[in-house]
Amino acid sequence: MFKLNIFLVLILIASALGVVTSQHMVRKLHMAREHEKEIERKLDVEWGRLQLEQSTLIMHGRIEHIAKEYLKMTVPAAASIQIVSINEADNRLDAKGLKP
C-alpha cells in the first residue's frame, strides 16, 4: 500500500509539472500571437499610408505638371495627332513584311 501511495504521489507531481509546463507554453504562445497582431496592425497602417501616397503620386494633374515643368513636354496640335486602329496597324505591318 505504501508503494502504491508513493507511485500515485509521483504521478501527481508529474501531472502537476505537465500542467505548469503547458500553461507556460500557452502564455508564451499567446504573447507571441499578440506581438504578431501588433505587427499586423502596424503593417496595415503602413499599407494604407502607401496606398494614399501612391494615389497622390499618380494623379493626372501631377503627372501633367511634371511633364510640362521638368520634361518640357507640350500637348501636340490637333492636326499632328494621328489615331491608328489595330487592324490598320496589322495591315501596315503585313504590307511591309514585318508581321511574324
Buried (B, 14 or more C-beta within 10 A) or exposed (E): EEEEEEEEEEEEEEEEEEEEEEEEEEEEEEEEEEEEEEEEEEEEEEEEEEEEEEEEEEEEEEEEEEEEEEEEEEEEEEEEEEEEEEEEEEEEEEEEEEEE
